[in-house]
Amino acid sequence: MNPTKASLLNLLSEKVYSMYERIDTFIIDTYNVDLKWDNGGKYGAVCLRYSRSGKTLCTLYFRKEQLGIWIILGKEERKKFDLERENFSDYVKEKYDETTVLHDGKWLMFDVDNCDLFDDIVMLLRIKKTPNRQLTMCGYCCDMCKAYKGNIKKKDEREELSKAWKIYYELNMPAEAIQCDGCRCRKAEAHRIDDHCPVRACVLHRKIINCSECKEYPCSLFLTRKGLSYEEANQIEEIDVANYYNYLMAFDNKSRLDRIKKGK
């Protein structure tokens, strides 16, 4: 099941979709997770699970003008919640107190139709998992990229990536030629697809972490390596949100760095 943005907007409404989009971009900007879309069964029309190595960060259920958010807190995570309790809204504290502890933890379930609980959800996610996303110097996402050496070893999807690059970037690169150690790799023999990237050279020269720290961002040099947002890719050829995430979102650096600049 691979929904499009239009189908999710139609299901949720703009107001609820805004909450989903904020949660989704926070998770994707912050955590190295896999996304799995599925049928929501009795809990919703569509289900989206964020997980890694068999451990679920949270699950979203999409319903008519409503978003269900499920987060399970285990024993150690409940200790962290107790330490940070006063930072949460009264509603979340009440929901937490009334939720029974099961064998695998507290199943916190929130049914939302606006963005009021966004800050609470972010705090719960930070309790659940320490941020671990890896960004390149221009804001690409190594751990999302199917060209990244570690991801190729785990699951080789270079054929699909090669097709996506040809369609959306007019880049003709055979699958077997696609492999990258990332711009932060310090090995002398490091292999990078964009070995002469001017943005990398500039970031190293300025001694900053990435382009978002530069007062000239977004400069003309950065824009030579700007990736496509979902909307821009969809204008070239319609793409569902799952395939965009799998093969193109790693390169949507401007949207990502814009959010970092704004402190989101």
Buried (B, 14 or more C-beta within 10 A) or exposed (E): EBBBBEBBBEBBEEEBBBBBBBBBBBBBBBBBBEBBBEEBEEBBBBBBBBBBEEEBBBBBBBBEEBBBBBBBBEEEBBEBBEEEEEEBEEEBBEBBEEBEEEEEBBBBBBEBBEBEBBEBBBBBBBBBBEEEBBBBBBBBBBBBBBBBBEBBEEEBBBEBBBEBBEBBBEEEBEBEEBBBBBBBBEEEEBEBBBEEBEBBEBBEEBEBEBBBBBEEBBEEBBEEBBBBBBEBBBEEEEBBBBBBBBBBBBBBBBBBBBBBBEEE
